[in-house]
């Protein structure tokens, strides 16, 4: 079984991809879309708030879960009327799926790594929105994970259009 996948390079494209899909839940990888790897709590808080403003204003998503495999904590969880917001630290994507099973469907996973975020989308049967920015200074670990994920793409995903 393959699941739909699309690539994007700018966060401003996210509402366009979500609109019209009927997506009720979004699972969002934190680094680097929300906050870059080596930034502090204020950058993380600002990134989460900015993402929520952008997505909730332009879509009908009912639940947004920010998930990171790191131990990075969000200082305060924002409240968005009509939308459930969660934050999962040390998520162990894609091995651990229990935290996502009861989320409303259809769902979408947004992240930069096929080997973790993409494989989670595949395991959950969700659309995968693959964030592919051209960023200088990506740490060694994420660069290695990106290389590991490349051969997985053809087996897990089919290309989706707007």
C-alpha positions in Angstrom: 0.0 0.0 0.0 1.3 3.5 -0.9 0.0 6.8 0.5 -0.2 10.2 -1.3 2.8 12.4 -0.9 3.7 15.9 -2.1 6.8 18.0 -1.7 7.0 21.7 -0.8 9.8 24.2 0.0 8.1 27.1 1.8 5.8 27.1 4.8 3.5 29.5 3.0 2.4 26.6 0.7 0.9 24.6 3.6 -2.6 26.0 3.6 -2.9 25.5 -0.1 -2.1 21.8 0.3 -4.5 21.4 3.1 -7.4 23.2 1.6 -9.9 21.0 -0.2 -8.4 17.7 1.2 -10.9 17.3 4.0 -7.9 16.9 6.4 -9.1 17.0 10.0 -5.8 16.3 11.7 -2.3 17.5 11.1 0.8 16.0 12.7 3.7 18.4 12.3 7.4 17.7 12.8 9.0 20.5 14.8 12.5 20.8 13.4 13.2 22.6 11.0 9.7 23.7 9.9 8.6 25.2 13.2 12.0 26.0 14.7 15.5 25.3 13.6 17.4 22.6 15.5 19.6 24.8 17.7 17.2 27.5 18.6 15.8 28.2 22.1 12.4 28.0 23.7 11.3 31.5 22.4 11.9 30.5 18.8 9.9 27.3 19.3 7.0 29.2 20.9 7.0 31.8 18.1 7.2 29.1 15.5 4.2 27.2 16.9 2.2 30.3 17.2 3.0 31.4 13.7 2.1 28.0 12.3 -1.2 27.9 14.1 -2.1 31.4 12.9 -1.4 30.5 9.3 -3.1 27.1 9.3 -6.2 27.8 11.4 -7.0 31.0 9.5 -7.0 29.2 6.1 -8.2 25.7 6.8 -10.9 23.7 8.6 -8.4 21.4 10.5 -9.7 20.3 13.9 -6.6 19.0 15.5 -2.9 19.9 15.2 -0.3 17.8 17.0 3.3 19.0 17.0 5.6 16.0 17.3 9.4 15.8 17.7 11.8 12.9 18.3 13.9 15.3 20.4 13.5 16.0 24.1 12.7 19.6 23.2 9.7 20.9 25.2 7.3 23.7 24.3 7.2 26.4 27.1 3.4 26.9 26.9 0.8 25.2 24.7 -1.3 27.7 22.8 -5.1 27.6 22.9 -7.0 27.9 19.6 -10.8 28.0 19.9 -12.3 25.1 17.9 -9.0 23.4 17.3 -7.3 20.9 19.5 -3.5 21.6 19.9 -1.0 19.1 21.3 2.7 18.7 21.6 4.5 15.4 21.8 8.2 15.3 22.8 10.4 12.2 22.4 7.8 10.9 19.9 9.9 8.0 18.6 8.5 8.4 15.1 7.8 6.1 13.2 8.1 3.3 15.7 5.5 4.5 18.2 2.0 5.1 16.7 -0.3 4.9 19.8 -0.4 8.7 20.4 -1.9 9.2 16.9 -4.4 6.4 16.6 -7.4 8.2 18.1 -6.9 11.5 16.2 -9.7 12.4 13.7 -9.3 11.3 10.1 -8.4 12.0 7.4 -4.9 13.0 8.6 -1.8 14.6 7.2 1.8 14.3 8.4 4.1 17.3 7.6 7.8 16.8 8.0 11.3 16.9 6.4 12.3 13.3 6.9 11.0 10.4 4.8 12.6 7.8 7.2 10.7 9.2 10.2 7.8 11.5 9.3 7.1 9.8 6.0 7.2 6.4 7.5 4.8 7.5 10.2 2.4 8.9 7.6 2.6 5.5 5.8 2.0 3.5 9.0 -1.0 5.7 9.8 -2.4 5.8 6.2 -2.1 9.6 6.1 -1.1 12.0 3.4 2.6 13.0 3.7 3.5 16.6 3.0 7.3 16.4 2.6 9.1 19.7 3.6 12.2 20.0 1.4 13.8 23.4 2.0 17.2 24.3 0.7 18.7 25.1 4.1 22.4 25.6 4.7 23.8 24.3 8.0 21.6 21.2 8.4 23.1 19.2 11.3 24.8 15.9 10.4 22.1 13.6 11.9 19.2 15.1 9.8 21.4 15.0 6.7 22.1 11.3 7.2 18.4 10.6 7.8 17.6 12.4 4.6 19.9 10.2 2.7 18.4 7.1 4.4 14.9 8.2 3.4 15.6 8.7 -0.3 15.4 5.0 -1.3 12.2 4.5 0.8 10.1 7.1 -1.1 9.3 5.0 -4.2 8.0 2.1 -2.0 5.9 4.2 0.4 4.4 7.0 -1.6 2.6 8.0 -4.7 2.8 11.6 -6.0 -0.2 13.8 -5.3 -1.2 17.0 -7.1 -3.2 20.0 -6.0 
